[in-house]
Amino acid sequence: MNSKRLAVFGSIIFAVIAGALFLVIKVQPIKVENSKPIIAVSTFSLYEAAHAVAGETLEVFPIVPLGSDAHMFSPSPSVVAQISNSTFFIYNGAGFETWAQSLKKTLPPAVKIIDMSKHVTLLKEKDQTAFDPHYWLDIDNMIKMTQKLEAEFSQHFPENAQLYHQNASAYIAKLKKLKADYQSELKECKNRALVSNHDAFGYLAHANHLENVSIIGLSSDEQPSANIIAQIIDRIKEHGIKTIFFEEMINDNVAQTIAHETGAKAQSLQPLENISENELKSHQTYESIMRTNLAKLTEAMECH
């Protein structure tokens, strides 16, 4: 290994250590009203789909605080109490929420528990030992999630079944248009490698026939090996890849360092595990964020 590469690896190791020390801003969970039945959901994709179907008839409670890393979340006693008072507890599943397995055993029998991963199409992670839990980035899975929520809400609240069907149909129509636009705009691209710092985009890549290349695996606190870093650096240089994507809510120091070494651009890509307070205040949605992601992908991959 030459001195230049040693220097690069040294800076990357420093970046990993520095990133582990960064300050996480704690955001308090959203307080919910008691006048409506509460639907407690774990991830942003579940929150949006549930709210799209329910409209104003139900109080959809996002368990994971806005702006926080959903991978690292653990519910406080006050949040557990809110979940215990919910009509539904709906979580992503597929190993995404490690806290959910023990929590659901303590919930009252009146709480209906739904593991949404049992109602979508799952992909195995790269080492084929477990399923990748980021399934909402396949738009077909968002459609299946919406259909499941419509069925559950309609069964539990039959007086609103017609409204839920109308809301679900309208939301699914938007998702189908979004899927068609992805297929059209990513059909012909000069480069089809989606390089990211965290393996959160496998479903997006698979659904759109892109190659998923990640620096670290499914765990956001994993540290990359020197061998993996070297391989990615070589590949970026060899194939003229111009963009490395990073997930906004986790440490991007490694991606930034590799981008600097290779001359590529480091660009954020939203995996929609959660959204920031600013994104919520500016009325960002699954569709709008996915369209922003699409614009970044078409530019990075030189699509036409």
N, C-alpha and C positions, 0 to 999 in steps of 0.2 A: 504494500500500500504506500503510495507516494506521499510526500509531505503536504501537498495541497489537499489531498483527500483526508489526511489525518486532521488537518486544520478544520475542514468542513465538519467532520464527525465530532470534533471537539466543540464546535459552536452549537451543533445540534444537541449534544448531551447537555450543554449549559442551558439551552433553550428549554429542554424538557424539565430540568430541575427548576428553572425560573418559573416556568408555567405552573408547576405544582404549587407554587407559593402565592399565586394570584388571588386577590380578594374576591369572594363571591358575594354579591349583593343579595341579601335575603329579602324576599318580597312576601308579605303576609297573604295567606289564602283569601280569595274573594269570599265575603260574607254573603250568605244566601237568605232569602226571605222565607218565612215559615208558612206563608199563606198558600203556597203551591206545593204539590208533591216534588220531592227532591230527587234528581237523577245525578248520582255521583259518577264522574268519569275521570279516567286517569290521564289520557293524552289529548293533545289539541285536536287531532283528527276526529276522535270520538266526540269531543266537545262540540265541534262544528256540525258534524252529522246529526248528533242528537238534537242540537238547537234548531237545525234546519227542519227536521221532522216535527218536533214538538211545538215550534213557534213560541207563543207566550203562554201556552197552557201548562207548562212544567218549568221548574227551576233547575237548570242544568248547572251543576257545581263542578268546576275544574279542580281536581284534587291537587295536582302539582302546581305550585306557585308560578306565576308568569315570570319569565326571564331566568328561570333556573334550569339546571341540567337535569332532565327527566331521568337519566341513568343513575344519578347520585341521590335521588330523592328518597326520603323516609318520612312517613306521616307522623305528625305530632299527636299527642293525646286529644287535643281539641279537634283536629282533622278527623281522627278515628271516630270521635263522637258524632261529627256531622255525617260521616259515612253510615254510621249505625242508625241514624235517623232518616236515611234515604229509602225511597221506594225501590230504586235500582242501584246496584254497584256494578259498573261496567268497566272492565279493564282490558288493556291491550292483549296481554297474554304472551305466549311463546317465549317466556323467560325475560320479558322486558322489565316488568315490575317484580323484583325479587321480594319486595315487602308484601305483595298481595297474597301470596300463598299462605302465610301465617295469619294475616289479617282476616281473610274470609272465613276462617274457622271460628272466629270470635264474634261474627256478626249475628244479630238476631234472625230467627227463621223468617221473619216478615220481609227481610231484604232480599230481593231477587238478584242473584249474582250471575253475571254473564261474562264469560271469557271469550272475547270477540275473535281471538285467533282460531277458534273452532268453527268459524263460519266464513272463512276466507280461504284463498289459495296461498299456501306457504311455500317458500323456497328454503333449501338448506343453505347454511352458511358455507364459506369456502372450504373449511376442513371437513364438511359433511357430517359433523357430530351433533349438530343442533340446528334448529330453525332460525332463520333471520327474522327478528320481530318487527322490522320497519315496513310492514306489508302495505300500509296506506299509501306509499309512494307509487304503487301500481293502481291506477285509477279504477280498474275493474274491481279491485278490492274495496275501494271507497264506495262503489255502487253496491256491492254485496253488504257492506256494513250498514248503509242506509236502508236497504231492504230489510235487514234483520231488525233494525231499530223500529221501523214502521210496523212490522209484525208484532213485536213485543209491546210497544206502546198501545197499539190498537187492541190487543188482547186484554191488556190491563186496564185501559181507559176506553171502553167501547163507545162511549158517548162522543168521543173525538175521532173515531176511526176514519171517517170521511175526510176530515181536515188533515190527518196524518198522511193519508194516501195522496191527497192533492199536493201537500208540501214535499213529500218524498219524490213524487213524479217530477215536480218542477226542479228539484235539486239534482236528480239523476240526469235530467235533460242537460243541465249545465255541465255535469261531469262528462257526459258523452261528447259534448262539443269540445271540451278541454282535451279529451283523449284524441279526438280526430285532429286537432291542431298539433298536438305532439307528434302524431304519426306523420302528418304532412311536412312539418318543418324540420324534423330530424331524419327524413327519408334519405336525403343525399347530403353527406357531409365528408369533408376531406379527411377528418380524423374522427374516429369513433371510440376513443379511449376516454373514459371519465375517470380522471385521477383525483383522489380526495384524501384528506388527512385521516378520515374515520370511515369505516365500512358501513355507512348508513344509506347508501344509494343503490344497493344491489337490485331492489325491485324496480326502481326507475330505469336502471340500465337494462335489466332483463326485458321489461315491457317494451322498450324502444330499440332493442337490438344494439345496445352499446356495450363496450367492454368495461367492466368494473375493476378499477385498479386502486387499491387503498394502501395508505402508509401503515395504519394500525387496523386491528380487527374491530369486532362489534363493541368491545368495551371502550368507553371514552377515556378511561384513565390508563390504558395500556401504553407501554413504552416500546417504540419501534426498535428492532435490532439493527445493528450496523450493516448486516448483509442485505436486509430489505431496503434500507435507505440507499445503499450503493446500487442495487438493481433498478430502483425507481429513477435515480439520477441518470444512470446510463440509458434507460429507456426513453426518458424525456429528451435527452440530447440526441439520441439516435433517430427518433421519429419526429423531432421538431414539434413536440407538444408545447403549446403556448400558455396553457392555464392549469394551475393546480387549485382545486376547490377545497375550501375548508368550511367546517360547520361553525357557525357564529358563536354558539354558546359553550364551546369547549376550546381548550388551548390550541392556538394555531401557530405556535412558534416553530414547530418542525416544518410545517408546510411553507411558512414564510422563509425559513432558512434554505430549504431545498429550492424554492423559487429563485432566491437570490443567487444560489450556486449555478442554476441552469439557465438563468435569463428568462424563465417563465413568469407569468403574472399569477399572484395569489388572489383568488376571487372567492367571496362567500357564496355558499349555496345552502338554502334552507331545507333541512330534512323534515320539518313540520312535526317534530316530537313535541315542541312547545313553541310559543311565540313570545316576543318581548312585550313589555308594556307599551312601547312606542308603536309597535305593529298593531296592537289592539286598539290604541287610541286613534290611529289613522285608518281604522276599519279594514285592516287587511284580513283576507279570508284564505281558505285553502286554495280556492281558484286563483285569486290574485297573486298569491305567493308562488304557486306552481307556474303561473304565466311569467313571473319575474325569473324564476329558475329556467324556464324554457328560453327566454331571451338570452340569458347568460350562456346556456349550453350551445345555442346556435352560433353565437359569436365565437366561443372558444373552439368549437369543432369545425368552424368555417363551413356552415351549412348554407345551402341555397335552394 
